Amino acid sequence: MKTKIVVLGATGTVGSKISEILLNQGHQVTLIARHAEKLEKFRSLGAEIIAGDITDVATLTNAFKNADSAFVLLPDNVKAENTRAYQRQVTGILIEAIENSGIQYIVNMSSVGSQMHEGNGMMAGTGEQEVRLNQLQAVNVLHIRSAYFMENFLRTIGVVKKMGFNATAADGDHSIPMVATEDVAKIAAGHLANLDFTGKSVHAVMGPKDYTYSEFTSIIGKAIGNPELTYVQLPAEQVKQAFVGNGFSADFADNLVEMGTAIKTGFMNYQKRDASTTTPTTAETFVNEVYLPIYNQ
């Protein structure tokens, strides 16, 4: 069965992979992004590409009207002076577009830790979005509660090269589920294509096992030829100022830092690990196949 599917965030880490999977399977895929020029590579695969912002309710509504399913998410806005207010605005627009269009299947990109609505930084917004989407009538909604992306370690390659250690604001010795986005995309794409969910449900995607930041850093160290590579937990205020210096709003930076510093509370360890939530890509495989080529560029 070929399905008509709308994918938001197709320029992102997960959305781009979902798009490629669905297009290669021959589904009718519509991609919406503010910078549509970044999606041209998908046009040759048969995608319909629409230039539009996630806050454009008319564009979203029109796209959803002709679709069997849609992938939605809560994109970051690093300039938001009030992150939670921005997140609520986006959620409200998505709900309006879903209700006005009559679409019946929604796969929502959420996160582990979204069972909490405070004390978890950015995840407070994804948790609230889950609750609000669950109020939709006659719409099937599946929340993908993804573990911490292994791809996040790509963001600290500069630190590893310049400083000789890896570092963030997170506790280095508390293990959390970590996952490769390729595995997240495969699961999300499957649900979007097969329409195999009803009512309101959660599918956690948790990677092969839990890792600490220190353990993952050691795996990186061995791969890059520096087996002594260590992980350092940086002071929260230092990390915040680095984000602000890169143009992030103070409030957005606070949300990012809280998300990292709060992992030791266990908020990311709520989901149950079983056959349905465990995915195959190990840290070693990810580091060798994804991290190392980028590190060596």
C-alpha positions in Angstrom: 0.0 0.0 0.0 1.3 3.4 -1.0 0.5 6.1 1.6 0.3 9.9 1.3 2.5 11.3 4.0 3.4 14.8 5.1 6.8 15.2 6.9 7.6 18.4 8.9 11.2 19.1 9.8 12.6 17.3 6.7 15.8 19.3 6.9 16.4 17.9 10.4 18.4 14.9 11.6 15.4 12.6 12.0 13.0 14.2 9.4 15.5 13.9 6.6 16.0 10.2 7.3 12.3 9.5 7.5 11.8 11.3 4.2 14.4 9.3 2.4 13.1 6.0 3.7 9.5 6.8 2.7 10.5 8.1 -0.8 12.6 5.0 -1.5 9.6 2.9 -0.6 7.5 4.7 -3.2 5.1 6.6 -0.9 3.7 9.9 -1.9 5.6 12.3 0.4 5.1 16.0 0.9 7.9 17.9 2.7 7.4 21.3 4.3 10.3 23.5 5.4 11.1 27.1 5.8 14.2 26.7 3.7 12.8 24.6 0.9 16.0 24.9 -1.1 17.6 22.5 1.4 15.1 19.8 0.3 15.9 19.8 -3.5 17.8 16.5 -3.1 14.4 14.8 -2.3 12.7 16.2 -5.4 14.4 13.7 -7.7 13.1 10.9 -5.5 9.5 12.1 -6.1 8.8 14.4 -3.2 6.5 17.3 -3.3 8.2 20.2 -1.7 6.4 23.2 -0.1 8.1 26.3 1.3 6.4 27.1 4.6 6.9 27.7 8.3 5.6 25.5 11.0 3.6 28.6 12.3 1.8 28.9 8.9 -1.5 27.2 9.8 -3.0 27.6 6.3 -0.1 25.8 4.6 -0.1 23.0 7.1 -3.9 22.6 6.9 -3.8 22.4 3.1 -1.0 19.8 3.1 -2.7 17.7 5.8 -6.0 17.6 3.9 -4.7 15.3 1.2 -2.6 13.1 3.5 -3.1 9.8 5.2 -0.6 10.5 7.9 1.8 13.3 9.0 5.0 13.5 11.0 5.0 16.5 13.4 7.5 17.8 15.9 8.4 20.8 18.1 11.3 22.5 16.4 13.9 24.5 18.4 13.8 28.3 18.3 17.2 29.3 19.7 16.1 33.0 19.6 12.9 32.5 21.6 12.8 34.9 24.5 10.2 32.6 26.1 10.8 29.0 25.0 7.7 27.5 26.6 5.4 30.2 25.1 6.9 29.5 21.6 6.4 25.8 22.1 2.7 26.3 23.1 2.2 28.5 20.1 3.5 25.8 17.7 1.5 23.1 19.4 -1.7 25.2 19.1 -1.0 25.8 15.3 -0.4 22.1 14.7 -3.7 21.2 16.5 -5.6 23.8 14.5 -4.2 22.4 11.2 -5.0 18.8 12.2 -8.5 19.6 13.3 -9.3 21.7 10.2 -7.8 19.2 7.7 -9.5 16.0 8.9 -6.2 14.0 8.9 -6.5 10.9 11.1 -3.0 9.6 11.7 -0.3 11.7 13.4 3.2 10.5 14.4 4.6 13.1 16.9 8.3 13.4 17.6 8.6 13.5 21.4 11.4 12.5 23.8 12.1 10.3 26.7 11.5 12.3 29.8 8.3 13.8 28.4 6.3 12.2 31.2 7.5 15.2 33.4 6.2 18.7 32.8 8.8 20.6 34.7 12.5 20.3 35.8 13.4 18.7 32.5 14.2 21.7 30.3 13.1 21.4 26.7 11.2 18.2 27.4 8.6 20.1 29.4 7.4 21.5 26.1 7.3 18.1 24.4 5.4 16.7 27.4 2.8 19.4 27.2 2.5 18.8 23.5 1.8 15.2 24.1 -1.1 16.0 26.5 -2.6 18.6 24.1 -2.4 16.3 21.1 -4.1 13.6 23.1 -7.2 15.8 23.4 -7.8 15.6 19.7 -11.0 13.8 18.8 -11.2 11.1 16.2 -7.4 11.4 15.5 -4.9 8.6 16.1 -1.8 10.0 17.6 1.5 8.0 18.2 4.2 9.7 20.3 7.7 8.7 19.5 9.6 9.0 22.8 13.1 9.0 21.5 16.2 8.5 23.7 19.1 10.9 23.7 20.4 11.2 20.1 23.9 9.8 19.6 24.3 12.5 17.0 24.5 15.1 19.8 28.1 14.0 20.4 28.9 15.4 16.9 28.3 18.8 18.4 31.3 18.5 20.7 33.8 17.4 18.1 35.3 20.9 18.2 35.8 20.6 21.9 37.4 17.2 21.6 39.8 18.5 18.9 40.7 21.8 20.6 40.6 20.8 24.3 41.6 17.2 24.2 38.5 16.1 26.2 34.8 15.9 25.7 32.4 18.1 27.8 28.9 19.2 28.4 26.9 20.3 31.4 25.5 16.8 32.0 26.6 14.4 34.7 29.2 12.0 33.2 28.4 9.0 35.3 24.6 8.7 35.1 23.6 6.2 32.3 20.7 7.1 30.0 19.2 5.5 26.9 21.0 6.7 23.8 19.9 6.0 20.2 21.1 6.6 16.6 18.6 8.7 14.7 18.6 6.2 11.8 16.9 3.8 14.1 14.3 6.4 15.2 13.6 7.3 11.6 13.0 3.6 10.6 10.4 3.2 13.4 8.7 6.5 12.7 8.6 5.8 8.9 7.1 2.4 9.5 4.2 3.8 11.6 3.6 6.6 9.1 3.4 4.2 6.2 1.5 1.3 7.8 -1.0 3.4 9.8 -0.7 0.6 12.5 -1.7 2.6 15.6 -5.1 3.6 17.0 -6.1 6.0 19.8 -3.4 7.7 21.7 -0.2 5.8 22.3 3.5 6.0 23.0 6.4 4.1 21.3 9.7 4.6 23.1 12.8 4.2 21.0 15.7 3.7 23.4 18.8 2.4 21.5 20.6 -0.8 22.3 21.4 0.0 26.0 22.0 2.8 28.4 25.3 4.7 28.3 27.0 7.3 30.5 28.6 10.3 28.8 31.9 9.0 30.1 31.4 5.6 28.6 30.4 7.0 25.2 33.4 9.4 25.3 35.7 6.4 25.9 34.3 4.7 22.9 35.0 7.9 20.9 38.5 8.0 22.3 39.4 4.5 21.1 38.0 5.2 17.7 40.0 8.4 17.1 43.2 6.9 18.5 43.1 8.7 21.9 42.1 5.9 24.4 42.8 8.4 27.3 40.1 10.8 26.1 38.0 11.8 29.2 34.7 13.4 29.8 34.4 16.6 31.8 31.2 18.0 33.3 31.3 21.8 32.8 29.7 24.3 35.2 26.1 25.1 34.1 26.7 28.8 34.0 29.8 28.4 31.8 27.8 26.3 29.3 24.9 28.8 29.3 27.2 31.7 28.5 28.7 29.7 25.7 25.2 29.2 24.2 24.4 32.9 24.7 27.6 33.8 23.0 26.6 31.8 20.0 23.4 33.8 19.7 20.9 31.7 21.7 18.5 33.5 23.9 19.1 33.3 27.7 15.8 31.4 28.2 16.5 28.9 25.4 20.0 28.4 26.9 18.5 27.8 30.4 16.2 25.1 28.9 19.1 23.4 27.2 21.3 23.4 30.3 18.5 22.2 32.6 17.8 19.3 30.3 21.5 18.2 30.7 22.0 18.9 34.4 18.7 17.2 35.3 19.5 13.8 33.8 20.9 12.7 37.2 17.4 12.9 38.6 16.5 9.9 36.4 13.9 11.7 34.3 15.2 10.1 31.2 15.1 6.6 32.6 11.3 6.3 32.9 10.5 4.2 29.8 10.6 0.5 30.0 13.2 -1.3 27.9 11.9 -4.3 26.0 12.0 -5.8 22.5 9.7 -3.0 21.1 11.8 -0.2 22.5 15.3 -1.5 22.0 17.0 -0.7 18.7 20.2 -2.2 17.1 22.8 0.5 16.5 25.4 0.4 19.2 27.6 3.3 20.3 30.6 1.5 18.7 28.8 1.2 15.4 27.6 4.8 15.5 31.1 6.1 16.3 32.8 4.1 13.6 30.2 4.7 10.9 29.0 8.3 11.6 31.2 10.1 14.1 34.6 9.1 12.8 34.1 10.2 9.2 32.9 13.6 10.4 35.7 13.9 12.9 38.2 13.1 10.2 36.9 15.7 7.7 
